[in-house]
Amino acid sequence: MKKLFALGVLFFATIALAACNVTPEPDEETYALNIESDIDIVYNVTPDGPYTFGTDVEVTLESYEEGYAFTGWVDHDDALLSEDYRVELTIESDVYLEATFETIDDNDDDDEDNDTDNGEDDDTDNGEDEETEPALFYYTGFEDGEKAAYADGHVFLSDEQWFFADSLIGDLDDDQRVEDYSVRIRDGYIETDFAVSGVYRISFMYGRYLGDDPSDVMFHVSTDQDEWIQIGETLTATETFETFELTFDETLYDAHDFTVEDALYFRISADKDDERVNIDEFEIHTIDGDTPPADDNDNDDDNDEDNDTDNGETGEVPDHIDTDLLEMELDPYYESVEGLWGEELINGLRAILWEDLNYETYGEARYILQETDQDPDNPDNVIQLYTRDSVLGDWGDPWYGIWNREHVWPQAALTEPTSGNTSTGQGSDLHNLTPADPDENNYRGNKYFDESGNGSSYTPHDEAKGIVARILFYMDVMYDDLTVVSGAANVDNYEMGDLDYLLQWNVTFGPDAFEHNRNDIIESYQGNRNPFIDYPHFAELIWHDHPFFMD
């Protein structure tokens, strides 16, 4: 269905829907639908014209000027066709359709009120009769959330949960934004996981990601997060950051079979491949003047109380955390996370890791791994991860099959696995790829890591245990939809483990010159580092409340 927005023209100027660039089939007669109104109107027509004989068409009045009441649709002979906002037609010739209105006159009611109680009661009556002023119910500038990957996932913004599909929160030079951050949608959407009733107005800012061409932006509403209805026109996101604003008046509610009491969910989407858009300054106003904003500053006292608890973000440092670790001076690459722990450290590291990220393709990884995992005693060889065997490093014939590319965090547990040698992203992250013996790689499969090797888990060579732990820690911090867990891991939930053993391995089998060299080379290609190789104690500051550190 094509969304049509037209301004009604005074003196009944005709708005013709016949598209001039559509060429009818030879010898096939087509007809036009013409819609008239003497006030400004917005309407939808399904399907688009021009039309052949017998085509069924539906016209829906969506909104019109204030101060008028809709009286119905009439034809060219002023015959009433429908008093509803929707009218259905069967095209058998050129059709003329007029939306008719009458003026709303409130003077009579006002005169009656003034004639009766024009004394002290006048103030009371007028106060009760005045419309309730719309109030800001919810606002987010996307400043307090963290989502650095396009993978689907949830994020909290102004104390409410959203769902992001193929979207992230960005702050690159090409991201249009009001303050530090805005949403970047690639070919997906963002939607509220909370519903609001009594909606009066929705607004947000939109524009194209400046490195891309213009794209389309749509706004949708749903009562169940299952069936979504587009409201308003399809917007064109350009280099100008513009404001979209939609008032939920009686006409809009009626046209889409909503009521003021309905709790509504909201979605903003983009649908052009590789043409990204930015969204910022999202607001919901309601008709309830007593409803406070969701991010009202009155909540500061409650937040301060929460921060005093051991939540791993702010507030008093728990006694079991070694303050010497917090006071450690870090290399300039990590200076922005000095003194942080828990969730704040995770968020700070994630921002660092994504700042200069430049994925190589999965195909290029075949040759980069020959350099990152080169045998220091034999430059022609690579070291296989799990067995620590040294084998010929040349990927090309006739040596193909001596080693393969292992995803330490298995592909089955990634939200963005590789789709071939040209793909880039989570599945081509060099920090997670290592050379491995094909048979050993197959035996490991998707198993999580521990010391038992009980059929559901896998135990690598001692020299590989610390490497494995730090790779998995990196993946957990790098991608907010991946999680290292204690005990058995469920790959379907994008989990990997066992954290109980990984924390031990990180301490017992610390990084050596081979691992540091690997980190340096990956940075030269991909633009980021594995922080747990540079500072293994980051694991203790993040998982500080794990029994391994509490005992």
C-alpha positions as CSV (number, residue, x, y, z in Angstrom):
1,M,0.0,0.0,0.0
2,K,1.4,3.3,-1.0
3,K,1.0,6.1,1.5
4,L,-0.4,9.3,-0.1
5,F,-0.2,12.7,1.5
6,A,-2.0,15.5,-0.2
7,L,-3.2,18.9,0.8
8,G,-6.8,19.6,0.0
9,V,-7.0,22.6,-2.3
10,L,-9.5,25.4,-1.9
11,F,-12.2,25.7,-4.5
12,F,-12.2,21.9,-4.9
13,A,-9.0,21.7,-7.0
14,T,-8.7,18.1,-8.2
15,I,-5.9,15.8,-7.0
16,A,-5.4,13.2,-9.6
17,L,-3.7,9.9,-8.7
18,A,-3.0,8.7,-12.3
19,A,0.7,8.3,-12.5
20,C,2.2,10.0,-15.6
21,N,5.1,7.6,-15.8
22,V,2.9,4.4,-16.0
23,T,2.3,3.1,-19.5
24,P,-0.8,1.0,-19.8
25,E,-0.8,-2.2,-21.7
26,P,-1.7,-1.8,-25.4
27,D,-5.4,-1.6,-26.0
28,E,-6.2,-1.8,-22.3
29,E,-8.3,1.1,-21.1
30,T,-7.4,2.6,-17.8
31,Y,-9.2,4.9,-15.4
32,A,-8.2,7.6,-12.9
33,L,-9.4,8.2,-9.3
34,N,-9.7,11.9,-8.5
35,I,-10.1,13.1,-4.9
36,E,-11.4,16.5,-3.9
37,S,-11.7,18.5,-0.7
38,D,-12.0,22.1,0.3
39,I,-9.7,21.7,3.4
40,D,-6.3,20.1,3.9
41,I,-6.6,16.3,4.2
42,V,-4.3,13.3,4.4
43,Y,-5.5,10.0,3.0
44,N,-4.4,6.6,1.9
45,V,-5.3,4.9,-1.4
46,T,-4.9,1.1,-2.0
47,P,-3.9,0.0,-4.6
48,D,-2.1,2.7,-6.7
49,G,-3.6,3.9,-10.0
50,P,-4.2,4.1,-12.8
51,Y,-6.8,1.3,-12.8
52,T,-8.3,-1.2,-15.1
53,F,-12.0,-2.0,-15.3
54,G,-13.3,-3.8,-12.1
55,T,-10.4,-2.9,-9.8
56,D,-11.5,-2.7,-6.1
57,V,-10.0,0.4,-4.4
58,E,-10.1,1.5,-0.8
59,V,-9.6,5.1,0.3
60,T,-9.0,6.0,4.0
61,L,-9.1,9.5,5.4
62,E,-6.3,9.7,7.9
63,S,-6.3,13.3,9.2
64,Y,-7.7,16.8,8.4
65,E,-7.6,20.4,9.6
66,E,-8.7,21.2,13.1
67,G,-12.0,23.0,13.5
68,Y,-13.9,20.8,11.1
69,A,-16.0,17.6,11.4
70,F,-16.0,15.0,8.7
71,T,-19.5,14.3,7.2
72,G,-18.8,11.7,4.5
73,W,-17.6,10.8,1.1
74,V,-19.7,11.9,-1.9
75,D,-19.5,11.3,-5.6
76,H,-19.5,13.9,-8.4
77,D,-23.3,14.1,-8.2
78,D,-23.2,14.8,-4.4
79,A,-24.6,11.3,-3.6
80,L,-23.4,10.1,-0.2
81,L,-21.2,7.0,-0.6
82,S,-20.0,6.5,3.0
83,E,-20.0,8.3,6.3
84,D,-17.0,6.3,7.5
85,Y,-13.4,7.3,7.1
86,R,-13.0,4.4,4.8
87,V,-14.8,4.0,1.5
88,E,-14.6,1.1,-1.0
89,L,-15.0,1.6,-4.7
90,T,-15.1,-0.6,-7.8
91,I,-13.5,1.2,-10.7
92,E,-15.6,1.0,-13.9
93,S,-14.8,4.5,-15.2
94,D,-13.0,7.7,-14.1
95,V,-14.1,8.3,-10.5
96,Y,-14.5,11.6,-8.6
97,L,-14.6,11.4,-4.9
98,E,-15.1,14.3,-2.4
99,A,-14.4,14.4,1.3
100,T,-17.0,16.7,2.9
101,F,-16.9,18.6,6.2
102,E,-18.8,21.0,8.3
103,T,-17.4,23.7,10.5
104,I,-17.4,23.1,14.3
105,D,-18.8,26.2,16.1
106,D,-18.3,26.3,19.8
107,N,-19.7,29.8,20.3
108,D,-23.2,28.6,21.3
109,D,-21.9,26.5,24.1
110,D,-19.6,29.3,25.3
111,D,-22.5,31.8,25.3
112,E,-24.6,29.4,27.4
113,D,-21.8,29.0,30.0
114,N,-21.3,32.8,30.1
115,D,-25.0,33.5,30.5
116,T,-25.4,31.2,33.5
117,D,-22.4,31.4,35.8
118,N,-20.4,34.5,35.0
119,G,-19.2,35.2,38.5
120,E,-16.9,33.2,40.8
121,D,-18.1,29.9,39.3
122,D,-16.9,31.0,35.9
123,D,-13.3,30.3,36.8
124,T,-14.2,26.9,38.1
125,D,-16.2,25.9,35.1
126,N,-13.7,27.2,32.6
127,G,-10.9,25.4,34.3
128,E,-12.8,22.1,34.1
129,D,-13.7,22.6,30.5
130,E,-10.2,23.4,29.3
131,E,-8.4,20.6,27.5
132,T,-5.7,18.9,29.5
133,E,-2.3,20.0,28.3
134,P,-0.3,17.2,26.8
135,A,2.6,16.1,29.0
136,L,6.0,14.6,28.1
137,F,5.7,10.9,29.1
138,Y,9.0,9.5,27.7
139,Y,12.2,10.9,26.2
140,T,15.5,9.4,25.1
141,G,18.4,10.9,23.3
142,F,20.0,7.4,23.2
143,E,22.8,8.7,25.4
144,D,22.4,6.2,28.3
145,G,22.3,3.0,26.4
146,E,25.1,0.8,25.0
147,K,24.8,-1.2,21.8
148,A,27.8,-1.3,19.5
149,A,26.8,-4.2,17.2
150,Y,24.2,-4.6,14.5
151,A,23.2,-8.0,15.9
152,D,19.6,-8.2,17.3
153,G,19.4,-7.4,21.0
154,H,17.8,-5.5,23.8
155,V,19.0,-2.2,25.3
156,F,17.7,-0.1,28.2
157,L,17.1,3.6,27.4
158,S,15.8,6.0,30.0
159,D,14.8,3.1,32.2
160,E,12.8,1.4,29.5
161,Q,13.7,-1.6,27.3
162,W,13.9,-1.4,23.5
163,F,14.6,-4.1,20.9
164,F,17.1,-3.3,18.2
165,A,17.2,-5.3,14.9
166,D,20.2,-4.6,12.6
167,S,20.7,-1.4,14.6
168,L,23.2,0.1,17.0
169,I,24.0,3.2,18.9
170,G,26.8,5.1,17.2
171,D,29.0,8.2,17.5
172,L,31.1,8.2,14.3
173,D,31.7,11.3,12.3
174,D,29.1,10.3,9.8
175,D,26.4,9.7,12.4
176,Q,23.9,12.6,12.5
177,R,23.1,13.3,16.1
178,V,22.1,16.1,18.6
179,E,24.6,15.2,21.3
180,D,27.1,12.4,21.6
181,Y,25.1,9.4,20.3
182,S,22.2,8.5,18.0
183,V,20.8,5.2,16.6
184,R,22.1,3.9,13.3
185,I,19.7,1.6,11.5
186,R,21.1,-0.5,8.6
187,D,18.3,-2.6,7.2
188,G,16.2,-3.2,10.3
189,Y,14.3,-1.3,13.0
190,I,14.1,-0.2,16.6
191,E,11.0,-0.7,18.7
192,T,9.8,-0.1,22.2
193,D,9.4,-3.1,24.5
194,F,7.0,-1.0,26.6
195,A,3.5,0.2,25.6
196,V,1.9,3.5,26.2
197,S,-1.8,4.5,26.3
198,G,-3.3,7.9,26.0
199,V,-0.8,8.9,23.3
200,Y,-1.1,12.4,22.1
201,R,2.0,13.0,20.0
202,I,5.2,11.1,18.9
203,S,8.3,12.9,17.5
204,F,11.8,12.0,16.6
205,M,14.7,13.3,14.4
206,Y,15.9,11.4,11.4
207,G,18.5,11.7,8.6
208,R,20.8,9.6,6.5
209,Y,24.1,8.3,7.8
210,L,26.4,10.8,6.0
211,G,28.5,8.1,4.4
212,D,25.5,6.6,2.6
213,D,22.9,7.7,0.0
214,P,19.4,8.8,1.1
215,S,17.1,6.1,2.5
216,D,13.6,5.5,3.6
217,V,12.3,5.7,7.2
218,M,8.9,4.4,8.3
219,F,7.0,4.8,11.6
220,H,4.7,1.9,12.8
221,V,2.3,1.3,15.6
222,S,1.1,-2.0,17.1
223,T,-1.0,-3.2,20.0
224,D,0.7,-6.6,20.3
225,Q,4.2,-6.3,18.7
226,D,3.0,-8.8,16.1
227,E,0.9,-6.9,13.6
228,W,2.4,-3.5,12.7
229,I,0.6,-0.6,11.0
230,Q,2.5,2.1,9.2
231,I,1.3,5.6,10.4
232,G,2.2,8.7,8.4
233,E,4.2,9.0,5.2
234,T,7.4,7.2,4.3
235,L,10.1,9.7,5.1
236,T,13.2,10.3,3.1
237,A,16.4,10.5,5.2
238,T,18.8,13.0,3.7
239,E,21.9,15.0,4.9
240,T,19.5,17.3,6.8
241,F,18.6,16.2,10.3
242,E,14.8,16.7,10.3
243,T,12.0,16.2,12.9
244,F,9.1,13.9,12.4
245,E,6.0,14.8,14.5
246,L,2.7,13.0,14.5
247,T,-0.4,14.0,16.5
248,F,-2.7,11.2,17.5
249,D,-6.0,13.0,17.1
250,E,-9.5,11.4,17.0
251,T,-9.3,11.0,13.2
252,L,-6.1,9.0,13.4
253,Y,-7.3,6.8,16.2
254,D,-10.6,6.1,14.3
255,A,-8.9,5.5,11.0
256,H,-6.7,2.7,12.4
257,D,-9.3,1.2,14.8
258,F,-7.3,2.3,17.9
259,T,-8.7,3.9,21.1
260,V,-7.1,6.3,23.5
261,E,-7.2,3.4,26.1
262,D,-5.1,1.1,23.8
263,A,-1.5,0.5,25.0
264,L,0.6,1.1,21.9
265,Y,4.1,-0.1,20.9
266,F,6.2,2.0,18.5
267,R,8.7,1.0,15.7
268,I,11.0,3.0,13.5
269,S,12.4,1.2,10.5
270,A,14.6,1.5,7.5
271,D,14.5,-0.8,4.5
272,K,17.2,-0.1,2.0
273,D,20.2,-2.4,2.0
274,D,23.5,-0.7,2.9
275,E,21.9,2.8,3.1
276,R,21.9,3.6,6.8
277,V,19.8,6.1,8.7
278,N,20.2,7.9,12.0
279,I,17.4,8.4,14.6
280,D,17.6,10.7,17.7
281,E,15.5,12.7,20.2
282,F,12.6,10.3,20.5
283,E,9.6,11.7,22.5
284,I,6.2,10.5,23.6
285,H,3.6,13.0,24.8
286,T,0.4,11.8,26.4
287,I,-3.0,13.4,27.1
288,D,-2.6,12.8,30.8
289,G,-1.3,16.0,32.2
290,D,-0.4,14.3,35.5
291,T,1.8,11.6,33.9
292,P,5.5,12.3,34.7
293,P,8.2,11.8,32.1
294,A,9.8,8.3,32.3
295,D,13.3,9.9,32.8
296,D,12.2,12.6,35.2
297,N,15.0,14.0,37.3
298,D,12.9,13.3,40.4
299,N,14.2,9.8,40.1
300,D,17.7,10.9,40.9
301,D,17.4,10.2,44.6
302,D,16.3,6.6,43.9
303,N,19.1,6.1,41.4
304,D,21.6,7.4,43.9
305,E,20.4,4.8,46.4
306,D,20.7,2.1,43.8
307,N,24.2,3.2,43.0
308,D,25.3,2.8,46.6
309,T,24.7,-0.9,46.3
310,D,27.1,-3.5,44.8
311,N,25.8,-3.3,41.3
312,G,29.2,-3.3,39.5
313,E,28.7,0.1,37.9
314,T,29.1,3.0,40.3
315,G,29.1,3.7,44.0
316,E,31.4,2.3,46.7
317,V,33.9,-0.2,45.5
318,P,33.3,-3.7,47.1
319,D,35.8,-4.7,49.7
320,H,36.9,-7.8,47.8
321,I,38.1,-5.8,44.8
322,D,41.9,-5.1,45.0
323,T,42.2,-1.3,44.9
324,D,45.7,-1.6,43.5
325,L,44.1,-3.0,40.3
326,L,41.8,0.0,40.1
327,E,44.7,2.5,40.6
328,M,46.9,0.9,38.0
329,E,48.1,3.3,35.3
330,L,47.2,1.9,31.9
331,D,48.6,2.4,28.4
332,P,47.1,5.4,26.5
333,Y,44.9,3.0,24.5
334,Y,43.0,2.1,27.7
335,E,43.3,5.4,29.7
336,S,39.6,6.1,29.4
337,V,38.8,3.0,31.6
338,E,41.2,3.7,34.4
339,G,39.5,3.1,37.8
340,L,36.4,1.4,36.3
341,W,35.0,-2.0,37.2
342,G,31.9,-4.1,36.6
343,E,29.5,-2.9,33.9
344,E,31.2,0.4,33.5
345,L,34.5,-1.3,32.6
346,I,32.6,-3.5,30.1
347,N,31.0,-0.5,28.5
348,G,34.2,1.5,28.5
349,L,36.2,-1.3,26.9
350,R,33.5,-1.9,24.3
351,A,33.6,1.7,23.2
352,I,37.4,1.4,22.8
353,L,37.2,-1.8,20.8
354,W,34.6,-0.4,18.3
355,E,36.2,3.0,17.8
356,D,38.6,2.1,15.0
357,L,37.2,-1.3,14.1
358,N,37.9,-2.4,10.5
359,Y,36.8,-6.0,9.8
360,E,38.8,-8.1,7.3
361,T,36.8,-10.6,5.2
362,Y,36.6,-14.2,6.3
363,G,38.5,-15.1,3.2
364,E,41.4,-12.8,4.0
365,A,41.6,-14.3,7.5
366,R,43.1,-17.5,5.9
367,Y,46.3,-15.5,5.0
368,I,46.3,-13.2,8.0
369,L,46.3,-16.2,10.4
370,Q,49.6,-17.4,8.7
371,E,51.1,-14.2,10.2
372,T,49.2,-13.9,13.5
373,D,49.9,-17.6,14.5
374,Q,53.3,-18.0,12.9
375,D,55.6,-20.5,14.6
376,P,58.4,-18.3,16.0
377,D,60.9,-21.1,15.6
378,N,59.8,-21.9,12.0
379,P,58.5,-19.0,9.9
380,D,57.0,-21.4,7.3
381,N,54.7,-22.9,9.9
382,V,51.7,-22.0,12.0
383,I,50.9,-23.2,15.5
384,Q,47.5,-25.0,15.7
385,L,45.5,-23.8,18.7
386,Y,44.2,-26.9,20.5
387,T,47.1,-29.3,19.9
388,R,49.9,-26.6,19.8
389,D,51.4,-28.6,16.8
390,S,53.5,-26.7,14.3
391,V,52.4,-27.4,10.7
392,L,53.0,-25.9,7.3
393,G,51.4,-22.5,7.2
394,D,50.7,-22.0,3.4
395,W,47.0,-22.2,2.9
396,G,47.2,-22.8,-0.9
397,D,47.5,-26.1,-2.8
398,P,48.7,-28.7,-2.2
399,W,48.6,-28.0,1.5
400,Y,45.0,-27.2,1.8
401,G,43.5,-29.3,4.6
402,I,46.5,-29.3,6.9
403,W,44.8,-26.7,9.1
404,N,41.5,-24.7,9.0
405,R,40.1,-21.6,10.6
406,E,38.6,-22.3,14.0
407,H,36.0,-20.1,15.6
408,V,36.9,-20.4,19.3
409,W,33.5,-18.9,20.1
410,P,31.7,-21.4,17.7
411,Q,29.8,-20.1,14.8
412,A,26.6,-21.8,16.1
413,A,26.8,-19.5,19.1
414,L,27.3,-16.3,17.2
415,T,24.5,-13.9,16.3
416,E,26.3,-13.0,13.0
417,P,28.1,-16.1,11.7
418,T,30.0,-16.0,8.4
419,S,28.1,-16.4,5.2
420,G,31.2,-17.1,3.0
421,N,34.7,-15.8,2.3
422,T,33.4,-12.3,1.4
423,S,31.5,-11.8,4.6
424,T,32.7,-9.4,7.3
425,G,31.5,-8.9,10.9
426,Q,31.2,-10.9,14.0
427,G,32.1,-14.2,12.2
428,S,35.2,-12.8,10.7
429,D,36.6,-11.2,13.9
430,L,40.3,-12.1,13.8
431,H,40.6,-12.3,17.6
432,N,38.2,-15.3,17.5
433,L,39.9,-17.1,14.6
434,T,42.9,-19.4,15.0
435,P,44.5,-22.2,13.0
436,A,43.4,-25.6,14.1
437,D,43.8,-29.3,13.2
438,P,40.7,-30.2,11.1
439,D,40.1,-33.5,13.0
440,E,40.6,-31.8,16.4
441,N,38.5,-28.9,15.3
442,N,35.7,-31.3,14.3
443,Y,36.0,-33.2,17.6
444,R,35.7,-29.9,19.6
445,G,32.6,-28.9,17.5
446,N,30.4,-26.5,19.5
447,K,31.4,-27.8,22.9
448,Y,32.1,-25.4,25.8
449,F,35.4,-25.6,27.6
450,D,36.2,-27.2,31.0
451,E,38.6,-29.8,32.5
452,S,36.3,-32.8,32.3
453,G,36.0,-33.4,28.5
454,N,32.8,-35.3,29.3
455,G,31.4,-35.4,25.8
456,S,29.5,-32.1,26.2
457,S,32.7,-30.2,26.9
458,Y,36.2,-30.0,25.5
459,T,39.6,-29.7,27.2
460,P,42.3,-28.0,25.2
461,H,46.1,-28.4,25.6
462,D,47.4,-26.6,28.7
463,E,49.3,-24.1,26.5
464,A,46.0,-23.2,24.8
465,K,43.8,-22.8,27.9
466,G,44.8,-19.2,28.7
467,I,44.5,-18.2,25.0
468,V,41.0,-19.7,24.8
469,A,39.9,-17.9,28.0
470,R,41.1,-14.5,26.9
471,I,39.5,-15.0,23.4
472,L,36.1,-15.8,25.0
473,F,36.4,-12.9,27.4
474,Y,37.1,-10.6,24.5
475,M,34.0,-11.9,22.6
476,D,31.8,-11.4,25.7
477,V,32.9,-7.8,26.1
478,M,33.0,-6.9,22.3
479,Y,29.5,-8.1,21.5
480,D,26.7,-7.4,23.9
481,D,24.6,-10.3,22.7
482,L,27.2,-12.9,23.6
483,T,27.6,-14.2,27.1
484,V,30.2,-16.3,29.0
485,V,28.4,-18.4,31.6
486,S,29.3,-20.7,34.4
487,G,28.5,-24.4,33.9
488,A,27.2,-25.9,30.7
489,A,26.6,-23.3,27.9
490,N,23.6,-23.2,25.6
491,V,24.9,-22.2,22.1
492,D,21.3,-21.5,21.0
493,N,21.3,-18.7,23.6
494,Y,24.7,-17.4,22.2
495,E,26.4,-18.6,25.4
496,M,29.9,-20.1,25.9
497,G,31.8,-21.2,29.0
498,D,32.7,-22.6,31.4
499,L,33.4,-19.3,33.2
500,D,34.4,-21.2,36.4
501,Y,37.4,-22.7,34.5
502,L,38.1,-19.9,32.2
503,L,38.8,-17.5,35.1
504,Q,41.3,-20.0,36.5
505,W,43.0,-20.6,33.2
506,N,43.4,-16.8,32.7
507,V,45.3,-16.6,35.9
508,T,47.3,-19.9,35.7
509,F,48.2,-19.7,32.0
510,G,49.0,-16.0,31.5
511,P,49.8,-14.4,28.1
512,D,53.2,-15.0,26.6
513,A,55.2,-13.4,23.8
514,F,53.4,-15.5,21.2
515,E,50.0,-14.2,22.3
516,H,51.2,-10.6,22.6
517,N,52.6,-10.7,19.1
518,R,49.3,-12.1,17.9
519,N,47.5,-9.2,19.5
520,D,49.8,-6.6,17.8
521,I,49.3,-8.1,14.4
522,I,45.6,-8.3,14.6
523,E,45.4,-4.7,15.7
524,S,47.4,-3.7,12.5
525,Y,44.7,-5.3,10.4
526,Q,41.5,-5.0,12.4
527,G,42.1,-1.8,14.4
528,N,41.4,-3.1,17.9
529,R,43.1,-5.2,20.6
530,N,42.2,-8.0,23.0
531,P,42.3,-6.1,26.3
532,F,42.6,-9.3,28.4
533,I,46.0,-10.1,26.7
534,D,47.2,-6.6,27.6
535,Y,45.7,-6.6,31.1
536,P,44.5,-10.1,32.3
537,H,43.3,-8.5,35.6
538,F,40.4,-6.9,33.7
539,A,38.7,-10.3,34.1
540,E,38.8,-9.9,37.9
541,L,37.4,-6.3,37.7
542,I,34.5,-7.5,35.5
543,W,33.6,-10.8,37.2
544,H,34.7,-9.6,40.6
545,D,31.8,-11.2,42.4
546,H,32.4,-14.7,41.0
547,P,33.3,-17.3,43.7
548,F,36.8,-17.7,42.2
549,F,37.6,-14.2,43.4
550,M,35.4,-14.2,46.5
551,D,37.0,-17.3,48.1
